[in-house]
């Protein structure tokens, strides 16, 4: 897969996840405070946020033509 195609795929997945995250945030605010449903929704929002950040790092690695392993090491440093 070319870097351009990979970047486009990553952008599309990030955009999809951002839309899901936004929908979940709207649902979260409509739920009763402290409810089990609110807790589950909050956890799902956090997990999606983590996925988005991982994909953004991957996208950055593709854009800078650096191996992902090297990028991950740089992020931890």
PDB file of N, CA, C and O in Angstrom:
ATOM      1  N   UNK A   1       0.854  -1.168   0.000  1.00  0.00           N
ATOM      2  CA  UNK A   1       0.000   0.000   0.000  1.00  0.00           C
ATOM      3  C   UNK A   1       0.905   1.239   0.000  1.00  0.00           C
ATOM      4  O   UNK A   1       1.868   1.314   0.764  1.00  0.00           O
ATOM      5  N   UNK A   2       0.595   2.173  -0.837  1.00  0.00           N
ATOM      6  CA  UNK A   2       1.390   3.400  -0.892  1.00  0.00           C
ATOM      7  C   UNK A   2       1.138   4.236   0.362  1.00  0.00           C
ATOM      8  O   UNK A   2       0.113   4.088   1.028  1.00  0.00           O
ATOM      9  N   UNK A   3       2.092   5.115   0.671  1.00  0.00           N
ATOM     10  CA  UNK A   3       1.926   5.992   1.830  1.00  0.00           C
ATOM     11  C   UNK A   3       0.674   6.836   1.699  1.00  0.00           C
ATOM     12  O   UNK A   3      -0.033   7.065   2.681  1.00  0.00           O
ATOM     13  N   UNK A   4       0.394   7.304   0.473  1.00  0.00           N
ATOM     14  CA  UNK A   4      -0.786   8.146   0.255  1.00  0.00           C
ATOM     15  C   UNK A   4      -2.062   7.356   0.551  1.00  0.00           C
ATOM     16  O   UNK A   4      -2.960   7.857   1.228  1.00  0.00           O
ATOM     17  N   UNK A   5      -2.141   6.133   0.047  1.00  0.00           N
ATOM     18  CA  UNK A   5      -3.329   5.297   0.269  1.00  0.00           C
ATOM     19  C   UNK A   5      -3.483   4.973   1.744  1.00  0.00           C
ATOM     20  O   UNK A   5      -4.590   5.000   2.283  1.00  0.00           O
ATOM     21  N   UNK A   6      -2.370   4.668   2.393  1.00  0.00           N
ATOM     22  CA  UNK A   6      -2.420   4.372   3.820  1.00  0.00           C
ATOM     23  C   UNK A   6      -2.875   5.595   4.609  1.00  0.00           C
ATOM     24  O   UNK A   6      -3.677   5.477   5.536  1.00  0.00           O
ATOM     25  N   UNK A   7      -2.368   6.753   4.246  1.00  0.00           N
ATOM     26  CA  UNK A   7      -2.760   7.992   4.929  1.00  0.00           C
ATOM     27  C   UNK A   7      -4.251   8.261   4.727  1.00  0.00           C
ATOM     28  O   UNK A   7      -4.946   8.645   5.668  1.00  0.00           O
ATOM     29  N   UNK A   8      -4.734   8.065   3.527  1.00  0.00           N
ATOM     30  CA  UNK A   8      -6.162   8.274   3.255  1.00  0.00           C
ATOM     31  C   UNK A   8      -7.017   7.323   4.080  1.00  0.00           C
ATOM     32  O   UNK A   8      -8.044   7.721   4.630  1.00  0.00           O
ATOM     33  N   UNK A   9      -6.593   6.068   4.167  1.00  0.00           N
ATOM     34  CA  UNK A   9      -7.327   5.070   4.955  1.00  0.00           C
ATOM     35  C   UNK A   9      -7.341   5.459   6.424  1.00  0.00           C
ATOM     36  O   UNK A   9      -8.379   5.372   7.081  1.00  0.00           O
ATOM     37  N   UNK A  10      -6.191   5.891   6.944  1.00  0.00           N
ATOM     38  CA  UNK A  10      -6.114   6.308   8.344  1.00  0.00           C
ATOM     39  C   UNK A  10      -6.981   7.538   8.606  1.00  0.00           C
ATOM     40  O   UNK A  10      -7.667   7.609   9.626  1.00  0.00           O
ATOM     41  N   UNK A  11      -6.952   8.506   7.688  1.00  0.00           N
ATOM     42  CA  UNK A  11      -7.803   9.700   7.826  1.00  0.00           C
ATOM     43  C   UNK A  11      -9.273   9.308   7.874  1.00  0.00           C
ATOM     44  O   UNK A  11     -10.026   9.825   8.699  1.00  0.00           O
ATOM     45  N   UNK A  12      -9.685   8.405   7.003  1.00  0.00           N
ATOM     46  CA  UNK A  12     -11.083   7.984   6.963  1.00  0.00           C
ATOM     47  C   UNK A  12     -11.484   7.307   8.270  1.00  0.00           C
ATOM     48  O   UNK A  12     -12.572   7.557   8.788  1.00  0.00           O
ATOM     49  N   UNK A  13     -10.616   6.455   8.805  1.00  0.00           N
ATOM     50  CA  UNK A  13     -10.923   5.773  10.056  1.00  0.00           C
ATOM     51  C   UNK A  13     -10.963   6.760  11.221  1.00  0.00           C
ATOM     52  O   UNK A  13     -11.829   6.656  12.091  1.00  0.00           O
ATOM     53  N   UNK A  14     -10.044   7.707  11.246  1.00  0.00           N
ATOM     54  CA  UNK A  14     -10.053   8.729  12.296  1.00  0.00           C
ATOM     55  C   UNK A  14     -11.352   9.534  12.224  1.00  0.00           C
ATOM     56  O   UNK A  14     -11.992   9.766  13.250  1.00  0.00           O
ATOM     57  N   UNK A  15     -11.741   9.957  11.037  1.00  0.00           N
ATOM     58  CA  UNK A  15     -12.980  10.731  10.879  1.00  0.00           C
ATOM     59  C   UNK A  15     -14.200   9.931  11.323  1.00  0.00           C
ATOM     60  O   UNK A  15     -15.112  10.476  11.945  1.00  0.00           O
ATOM     61  N   UNK A  16     -14.217   8.638  11.003  1.00  0.00           N
ATOM     62  CA  UNK A  16     -15.335   7.778  11.408  1.00  0.00           C
ATOM     63  C   UNK A  16     -15.399   7.691  12.937  1.00  0.00           C
ATOM     64  O   UNK A  16     -16.471   7.814  13.529  1.00  0.00           O
ATOM     65  N   UNK A  17     -14.244   7.478  13.564  1.00  0.00           N
ATOM     66  CA  UNK A  17     -14.208   7.360  15.017  1.00  0.00           C
ATOM     67  C   UNK A  17     -14.578   8.678  15.707  1.00  0.00           C
ATOM     68  O   UNK A  17     -15.232   8.663  16.750  1.00  0.00           O
ATOM     69  N   UNK A  18     -14.173   9.798  15.146  1.00  0.00           N
ATOM     70  CA  UNK A  18     -14.537  11.102  15.716  1.00  0.00           C
ATOM     71  C   UNK A  18     -16.056  11.273  15.673  1.00  0.00           C
ATOM     72  O   UNK A  18     -16.647  11.793  16.619  1.00  0.00           O
ATOM     73  N   UNK A  19     -16.681  10.846  14.593  1.00  0.00           N
ATOM     74  CA  UNK A  19     -18.146  10.944  14.494  1.00  0.00           C
ATOM     75  C   UNK A  19     -18.827  10.056  15.542  1.00  0.00           C
ATOM     76  O   UNK A  19     -19.803  10.467  16.169  1.00  0.00           O
ATOM     77  N   UNK A  20     -18.310   8.848  15.727  1.00  0.00           N
ATOM     78  CA  UNK A  20     -18.868   7.945  16.743  1.00  0.00           C
ATOM     79  C   UNK A  20     -18.677   8.538  18.133  1.00  0.00           C
ATOM     80  O   UNK A  20     -19.586   8.505  18.963  1.00  0.00           O
ATOM     81  N   UNK A  21     -17.484   9.083  18.382  1.00  0.00           N
ATOM     82  CA  UNK A  21     -17.191   9.704  19.672  1.00  0.00           C
ATOM     83  C   UNK A  21     -18.158  10.858  19.962  1.00  0.00           C
ATOM     84  O   UNK A  21     -18.653  10.997  21.080  1.00  0.00           O
ATOM     85  N   UNK A  22     -18.414  11.668  18.958  1.00  0.00           N
ATOM     86  CA  UNK A  22     -19.326  12.809  19.133  1.00  0.00           C
ATOM     87  C   UNK A  22     -20.743  12.327  19.450  1.00  0.00           C
ATOM     88  O   UNK A  22     -21.416  12.888  20.315  1.00  0.00           O
ATOM     89  N   UNK A  23     -21.185  11.294  18.753  1.00  0.00           N
ATOM     90  CA  UNK A  23     -22.518  10.737  19.005  1.00  0.00           C
ATOM     91  C   UNK A  23     -22.616  10.193  20.427  1.00  0.00           C
ATOM     92  O   UNK A  23     -23.610  10.413  21.119  1.00  0.00           O
ATOM     93  N   UNK A  24     -21.565   9.476  20.857  1.00  0.00           N
ATOM     94  CA  UNK A  24     -21.567   8.936  22.214  1.00  0.00           C
ATOM     95  C   UNK A  24     -21.561  10.049  23.262  1.00  0.00           C
ATOM     96  O   UNK A  24     -22.215   9.934  24.298  1.00  0.00           O
ATOM     97  N   UNK A  25     -20.827  11.113  22.992  1.00  0.00           N
ATOM     98  CA  UNK A  25     -20.806  12.239  23.935  1.00  0.00           C
ATOM     99  C   UNK A  25     -22.200  12.854  24.068  1.00  0.00           C
ATOM    100  O   UNK A  25     -22.622  13.208  25.169  1.00  0.00           O
ATOM    101  N   UNK A  26     -22.909  12.980  22.954  1.00  0.00           N
ATOM    102  CA  UNK A  26     -24.269  13.524  23.005  1.00  0.00           C
ATOM    103  C   UNK A  26     -25.185  12.599  23.806  1.00  0.00           C
ATOM    104  O   UNK A  26     -26.007  13.062  24.597  1.00  0.00           O
ATOM    105  N   UNK A  27     -25.036  11.281  23.593  1.00  0.00           N
ATOM    106  CA  UNK A  27     -25.837  10.313  24.346  1.00  0.00           C
ATOM    107  C   UNK A  27     -25.492  10.367  25.835  1.00  0.00           C
ATOM    108  O   UNK A  27     -26.373  10.279  26.690  1.00  0.00           O
ATOM    109  N   UNK A  28     -24.194  10.512  26.133  1.00  0.00           N
ATOM    110  CA  UNK A  28     -23.743  10.555  27.519  1.00  0.00           C
ATOM    111  C   UNK A  28     -24.457  11.655  28.293  1.00  0.00           C
ATOM    112  O   UNK A  28     -24.937  11.423  29.403  1.00  0.00           O
ATOM    113  N   UNK A  29     -24.529  12.843  27.718  1.00  0.00           N
ATOM    114  CA  UNK A  29     -25.133  13.972  28.434  1.00  0.00           C
ATOM    115  C   UNK A  29     -26.631  13.800  28.633  1.00  0.00           C
ATOM    116  O   UNK A  29     -27.217  14.465  29.487  1.00  0.00           O
ATOM    117  N   UNK A  30     -27.261  12.922  27.863  1.00  0.00           N
ATOM    118  CA  UNK A  30     -28.695  12.672  28.013  1.00  0.00           C
ATOM    119  C   UNK A  30     -28.981  11.585  29.057  1.00  0.00           C
ATOM    120  O   UNK A  30     -30.134  11.390  29.442  1.00  0.00           O
ATOM    121  N   UNK A  31     -27.943  10.879  29.516  1.00  0.00           N
ATOM    122  CA  UNK A  31     -28.132   9.795  30.481  1.00  0.00           C
ATOM    123  C   UNK A  31     -28.150  10.334  31.915  1.00  0.00           C
ATOM    124  O   UNK A  31     -27.566  11.377  32.210  1.00  0.00           O
ATOM    125  N   UNK A  32     -28.828   9.606  32.790  1.00  0.00           N
ATOM    126  CA  UNK A  32     -28.850  10.024  34.203  1.00  0.00           C
ATOM    127  C   UNK A  32     -27.435   9.987  34.800  1.00  0.00           C
ATOM    128  O   UNK A  32     -26.687   9.029  34.604  1.00  0.00           O
ATOM    129  N   UNK A  33     -27.097  11.036  35.519  1.00  0.00           N
ATOM    130  CA  UNK A  33     -25.774  11.123  36.129  1.00  0.00           C
ATOM    131  C   UNK A  33     -25.559   9.961  37.101  1.00  0.00           C
ATOM    132  O   UNK A  33     -26.428   9.659  37.919  1.00  0.00           O
ATOM    133  N   UNK A  34     -24.407   9.319  37.004  1.00  0.00           N
ATOM    134  CA  UNK A  34     -24.073   8.221  37.902  1.00  0.00           C
ATOM    135  C   UNK A  34     -24.662   6.879  37.526  1.00  0.00           C
ATOM    136  O   UNK A  34     -24.443   5.891  38.228  1.00  0.00           O
ATOM    137  N   UNK A  35     -25.401   6.823  36.442  1.00  0.00           N
ATOM    138  CA  UNK A  35     -26.017   5.552  36.048  1.00  0.00           C
ATOM    139  C   UNK A  35     -24.971   4.620  35.428  1.00  0.00           C
ATOM    140  O   UNK A  35     -23.910   5.053  34.978  1.00  0.00           O
ATOM    141  N   UNK A  36     -25.304   3.342  35.421  1.00  0.00           N
ATOM    142  CA  UNK A  36     -24.419   2.346  34.808  1.00  0.00           C
ATOM    143  C   UNK A  36     -24.262   2.635  33.314  1.00  0.00           C
ATOM    144  O   UNK A  36     -23.178   2.461  32.759  1.00  0.00           O
ATOM    145  N   UNK A  37     -25.325   3.069  32.674  1.00  0.00           N
ATOM    146  CA  UNK A  37     -25.262   3.388  31.244  1.00  0.00           C
ATOM    147  C   UNK A  37     -24.319   4.554  30.992  1.00  0.00           C
ATOM    148  O   UNK A  37     -23.580   4.556  30.007  1.00  0.00           O
ATOM    149  N   UNK A  38     -24.339   5.549  31.879  1.00  0.00           N
ATOM    150  CA  UNK A  38     -23.434   6.692  31.743  1.00  0.00           C
ATOM    151  C   UNK A  38     -21.982   6.239  31.911  1.00  0.00           C
ATOM    152  O   UNK A  38     -21.101   6.698  31.183  1.00  0.00           O
ATOM    153  N   UNK A  39     -21.734   5.345  32.864  1.00  0.00           N
ATOM    154  CA  UNK A  39     -20.374   4.831  33.083  1.00  0.00           C
ATOM    155  C   UNK A  39     -19.888   4.047  31.876  1.00  0.00           C
ATOM    156  O   UNK A  39     -18.749   4.218  31.443  1.00  0.00           O
ATOM    157  N   UNK A  40     -20.742   3.188  31.327  1.00  0.00           N
ATOM    158  CA  UNK A  40     -20.365   2.412  30.130  1.00  0.00           C
ATOM    159  C   UNK A  40     -20.078   3.330  28.951  1.00  0.00           C
ATOM    160  O   UNK A  40     -19.116   3.126  28.211  1.00  0.00           O
ATOM    161  N   UNK A  41     -20.916   4.334  28.787  1.00  0.00           N
ATOM    162  CA  UNK A  41     -20.742   5.274  27.678  1.00  0.00           C
ATOM    163  C   UNK A  41     -19.451   6.065  27.855  1.00  0.00           C
ATOM    164  O   UNK A  41     -18.728   6.288  26.884  1.00  0.00           O
ATOM    165  N   UNK A  42     -19.155   6.489  29.067  1.00  0.00           N
ATOM    166  CA  UNK A  42     -17.917   7.229  29.332  1.00  0.00           C
ATOM    167  C   UNK A  42     -16.694   6.369  29.016  1.00  0.00           C
ATOM    168  O   UNK A  42     -15.725   6.852  28.429  1.00  0.00           O
ATOM    169  N   UNK A  43     -16.742   5.089  29.409  1.00  0.00           N
ATOM    170  CA  UNK A  43     -15.621   4.185  29.094  1.00  0.00           C
ATOM    171  C   UNK A  43     -15.464   4.019  27.589  1.00  0.00           C
ATOM    172  O   UNK A  43     -14.343   4.005  27.080  1.00  0.00           O
ATOM    173  N   UNK A  44     -16.570   3.894  26.882  1.00  0.00           N
ATOM    174  CA  UNK A  44     -16.514   3.748  25.428  1.00  0.00           C
ATOM    175  C   UNK A  44     -15.916   4.995  24.775  1.00  0.00           C
ATOM    176  O   UNK A  44     -15.131   4.892  23.832  1.00  0.00           O
ATOM    177  N   UNK A  45     -16.286   6.156  25.273  1.00  0.00           N
ATOM    178  CA  UNK A  45     -15.742   7.420  24.750  1.00  0.00           C
ATOM    179  C   UNK A  45     -14.227   7.456  24.950  1.00  0.00           C
ATOM    180  O   UNK A  45     -13.489   7.846  24.045  1.00  0.00           O
ATOM    181  N   UNK A  46     -13.767   7.053  26.124  1.00  0.00           N
ATOM    182  CA  UNK A  46     -12.317   7.034  26.404  1.00  0.00           C
ATOM    183  C   UNK A  46     -11.595   6.043  25.496  1.00  0.00           C
ATOM    184  O   UNK A  46     -10.516   6.342  24.986  1.00  0.00           O
ATOM    185  N   UNK A  47     -12.180   4.872  25.293  1.00  0.00           N
ATOM    186  CA  UNK A  47     -11.556   3.870  24.430  1.00  0.00           C
ATOM    187  C   UNK A  47     -11.459   4.367  22.986  1.00  0.00           C
ATOM    188  O   UNK A  47     -10.448   4.151  22.317  1.00  0.00           O
ATOM    189  N   UNK A  48     -12.496   5.021  22.519  1.00  0.00           N
ATOM    190  CA  UNK A  48     -12.471   5.567  21.165  1.00  0.00           C
ATOM    191  C   UNK A  48     -11.420   6.664  21.070  1.00  0.00           C
ATOM    192  O   UNK A  48     -10.696   6.743  20.077  1.00  0.00           O
ATOM    193  N   UNK A  49     -11.330   7.504  22.084  1.00  0.00           N
ATOM    194  CA  UNK A  49     -10.301   8.540  22.099  1.00  0.00           C
ATOM    195  C   UNK A  49      -8.899   7.940  22.017  1.00  0.00           C
ATOM    196  O   UNK A  49      -8.032   8.457  21.313  1.00  0.00           O
ATOM    197  N   UNK A  50      -8.689   6.835  22.751  1.00  0.00           N
ATOM    198  CA  UNK A  50      -7.395   6.146  22.693  1.00  0.00           C
ATOM    199  C   UNK A  50      -7.122   5.611  21.286  1.00  0.00           C
ATOM    200  O   UNK A  50      -6.005   5.719  20.780  1.00  0.00           O
ATOM    201  N   UNK A  51      -8.143   5.037  20.663  1.00  0.00           N
ATOM    202  CA  UNK A  51      -7.986   4.530  19.290  1.00  0.00           C
ATOM    203  C   UNK A  51      -7.621   5.667  18.339  1.00  0.00           C
ATOM    204  O   UNK A  51      -6.753   5.513  17.480  1.00  0.00           O
ATOM    205  N   UNK A  52      -8.281   6.792  18.495  1.00  0.00           N
ATOM    206  CA  UNK A  52      -8.007   7.953  17.635  1.00  0.00           C
ATOM    207  C   UNK A  52      -6.553   8.386  17.802  1.00  0.00           C
ATOM    208  O   UNK A  52      -5.863   8.636  16.814  1.00  0.00           O
ATOM    209  N   UNK A  53      -6.088   8.474  19.034  1.00  0.00           N
ATOM    210  CA  UNK A  53      -4.696   8.889  19.272  1.00  0.00           C
ATOM    211  C   UNK A  53      -3.708   7.902  18.668  1.00  0.00           C
ATOM    212  O   UNK A  53      -2.698   8.316  18.099  1.00  0.00           O
ATOM    213  N   UNK A  54      -3.979   6.596  18.782  1.00  0.00           N
ATOM    214  CA  UNK A  54      -3.085   5.594  18.171  1.00  0.00           C
ATOM    215  C   UNK A  54      -3.045   5.757  16.655  1.00  0.00           C
ATOM    216  O   UNK A  54      -1.979   5.679  16.043  1.00  0.00           O
ATOM    217  N   UNK A  55      -4.207   5.982  16.058  1.00  0.00           N
ATOM    218  CA  UNK A  55      -4.252   6.164  14.610  1.00  0.00           C
ATOM    219  C   UNK A  55      -3.542   7.447  14.186  1.00  0.00           C
ATOM    220  O   UNK A  55      -2.909   7.490  13.131  1.00  0.00           O
ATOM    221  N   UNK A  56      -3.647   8.484  15.003  1.00  0.00           N
ATOM    222  CA  UNK A  56      -2.950   9.738  14.688  1.00  0.00           C
ATOM    223  C   UNK A  56      -1.436   9.543  14.722  1.00  0.00           C
ATOM    224  O   UNK A  56      -0.721  10.110  13.896  1.00  0.00           O
ATOM    225  N   UNK A  57      -0.947   8.751  15.667  1.00  0.00           N
ATOM    226  CA  UNK A  57       0.489   8.448  15.717  1.00  0.00           C
ATOM    227  C   UNK A  57       0.890   7.653  14.479  1.00  0.00           C
ATOM    228  O   UNK A  57       1.932   7.908  13.874  1.00  0.00           O
ATOM    229  N   UNK A  58       0.053   6.691  14.111  1.00  0.00           N
ATOM    230  CA  UNK A  58       0.319   5.889  12.915  1.00  0.00           C
ATOM    231  C   UNK A  58       0.339   6.780  11.675  1.00  0.00           C
ATOM    232  O   UNK A  58       1.201   6.632  10.810  1.00  0.00           O
ATOM    233  N   UNK A  59      -0.608   7.698  11.597  1.00  0.00           N
ATOM    234  CA  UNK A  59      -0.678   8.618  10.469  1.00  0.00           C
ATOM    235  C   UNK A  59       0.569   9.499  10.421  1.00  0.00           C
ATOM    236  O   UNK A  59       1.132   9.738   9.352  1.00  0.00           O
ATOM    237  N   UNK A  60       0.988   9.974  11.580  1.00  0.00           N
ATOM    238  CA  UNK A  60       2.197  10.790  11.646  1.00  0.00           C
ATOM    239  C   UNK A  60       3.398   9.987  11.164  1.00  0.00           C
ATOM    240  O   UNK A  60       4.248  10.513  10.445  1.00  0.00           O
ATOM    241  N   UNK A  61       3.476   8.706  11.559  1.00  0.00           N
ATOM    242  CA  UNK A  61       4.586   7.845  11.137  1.00  0.00           C
ATOM    243  C   UNK A  61       4.590   7.665   9.616  1.00  0.00           C
ATOM    244  O   UNK A  61       5.649   7.673   8.988  1.00  0.00           O
ATOM    245  N   UNK A  62       3.416   7.505   9.036  1.00  0.00           N
ATOM    246  CA  UNK A  62       3.312   7.360   7.582  1.00  0.00           C
ATOM    247  C   UNK A  62       3.761   8.651   6.900  1.00  0.00           C
ATOM    248  O   UNK A  62       4.494   8.626   5.911  1.00  0.00           O
ATOM    249  N   UNK A  63       3.308   9.774   7.447  1.00  0.00           N
ATOM    250  CA  UNK A  63       3.642  11.063   6.852  1.00  0.00           C
ATOM    251  C   UNK A  63       5.106  11.415   6.957  1.00  0.00           C
ATOM    252  O   UNK A  63       5.638  12.125   6.104  1.00  0.00           O
ATOM    253  N   UNK A  64       5.761  10.930   7.990  1.00  0.00           N
ATOM    254  CA  UNK A  64       7.172  11.261   8.154  1.00  0.00           C
ATOM    255  C   UNK A  64       8.073  10.143   7.640  1.00  0.00           C
ATOM    256  O   UNK A  64       9.297  10.244   7.712  1.00  0.00           O
ATOM    257  N   UNK A  65       7.463   9.073   7.118  1.00  0.00           N
ATOM    258  CA  UNK A  65       8.192   7.936   6.549  1.00  0.00           C
ATOM    259  C   UNK A  65       9.115   7.289   7.567  1.00  0.00           C
ATOM    260  O   UNK A  65      10.200   6.818   7.225  1.00  0.00           O
ATOM    261  N   UNK A  66       8.674   7.269   8.835  1.00  0.00           N
ATOM    262  CA  UNK A  66       9.454   6.618   9.882  1.00  0.00           C
ATOM    263  C   UNK A  66       8.770   5.311  10.245  1.00  0.00           C
ATOM    264  O   UNK A  66       7.541   5.237  10.266  1.00  0.00           O
ATOM    265  N   UNK A  67       9.547   4.294  10.526  1.00  0.00           N
ATOM    266  CA  UNK A  67       8.934   3.034  10.968  1.00  0.00           C
ATOM    267  C   UNK A  67       8.114   3.262  12.229  1.00  0.00           C
ATOM    268  O   UNK A  67       8.510   4.047  13.091  1.00  0.00           O
ATOM    269  N   UNK A  68       6.986   2.591  12.346  1.00  0.00           N
ATOM    270  CA  UNK A  68       6.092   2.787  13.478  1.00  0.00           C
ATOM    271  C   UNK A  68       6.783   2.452  14.798  1.00  0.00           C
ATOM    272  O   UNK A  68       6.544   3.122  15.803  1.00  0.00           O
ATOM    273  N   UNK A  69       7.636   1.427  14.812  1.00  0.00           N
ATOM    274  CA  UNK A  69       8.334   1.066  16.042  1.00  0.00           C
ATOM    275  C   UNK A  69       9.194   2.234  16.521  1.00  0.00           C
ATOM    276  O   UNK A  69       9.234   2.528  17.715  1.00  0.00           O
ATOM    277  N   UNK A  70       9.873   2.893  15.599  1.00  0.00           N
ATOM    278  CA  UNK A  70      10.708   4.029  15.954  1.00  0.00           C
ATOM    279  C   UNK A  70       9.840   5.182  16.461  1.00  0.00           C
ATOM    280  O   UNK A  70      10.213   5.882  17.402  1.00  0.00           O
ATOM    281  N   UNK A  71       8.698   5.368  15.837  1.00  0.00           N
ATOM    282  CA  UNK A  71       7.765   6.421  16.254  1.00  0.00           C
ATOM    283  C   UNK A  71       7.270   6.158  17.664  1.00  0.00           C
ATOM    284  O   UNK A  71       7.226   7.072  18.487  1.00  0.00           O
ATOM    285  N   UNK A  72       6.895   4.910  17.953  1.00  0.00           N
ATOM    286  CA  UNK A  72       6.386   4.558  19.280  1.00  0.00           C
ATOM    287  C   UNK A  72       7.444   4.815  20.331  1.00  0.00           C
ATOM    288  O   UNK A  72       7.130   5.308  21.415  1.00  0.00           O
ATOM    289  N   UNK A  73       8.688   4.492  20.035  1.00  0.00           N
ATOM    290  CA  UNK A  73       9.767   4.758  20.992  1.00  0.00           C
ATOM    291  C   UNK A  73       9.910   6.250  21.238  1.00  0.00           C
ATOM    292  O   UNK A  73      10.129   6.678  22.371  1.00  0.00           O
ATOM    293  N   UNK A  74       9.789   7.035  20.190  1.00  0.00           N
ATOM    294  CA  UNK A  74       9.900   8.492  20.325  1.00  0.00           C
ATOM    295  C   UNK A  74       8.773   9.051  21.166  1.00  0.00           C
ATOM    296  O   UNK A  74       8.983   9.974  21.954  1.00  0.00           O
ATOM    297  N   UNK A  75       7.570   8.499  21.007  1.00  0.00           N
ATOM    298  CA  UNK A  75       6.405   8.969  21.750  1.00  0.00           C
ATOM    299  C   UNK A  75       6.558   8.681  23.241  1.00  0.00           C
ATOM    300  O   UNK A  75       6.113   9.474  24.071  1.00  0.00           O
ATOM    301  N   UNK A  76       7.185   7.552  23.592  1.00  0.00           N
ATOM    302  CA  UNK A  76       7.361   7.185  24.998  1.00  0.00           C
ATOM    303  C   UNK A  76       8.466   7.995  25.659  1.00  0.00           C
ATOM    304  O   UNK A  76       8.467   8.165  26.879  1.00  0.00           O
ATOM    305  N   UNK A  77       9.404   8.496  24.868  1.00  0.00           N
ATOM    306  CA  UNK A  77      10.547   9.212  25.438  1.00  0.00           C
ATOM    307  C   UNK A  77      10.165  10.575  25.963  1.00  0.00           C
ATOM    308  O   UNK A  77      11.017  11.302  26.474  1.00  0.00           O
TER     309      UNK A  77
END
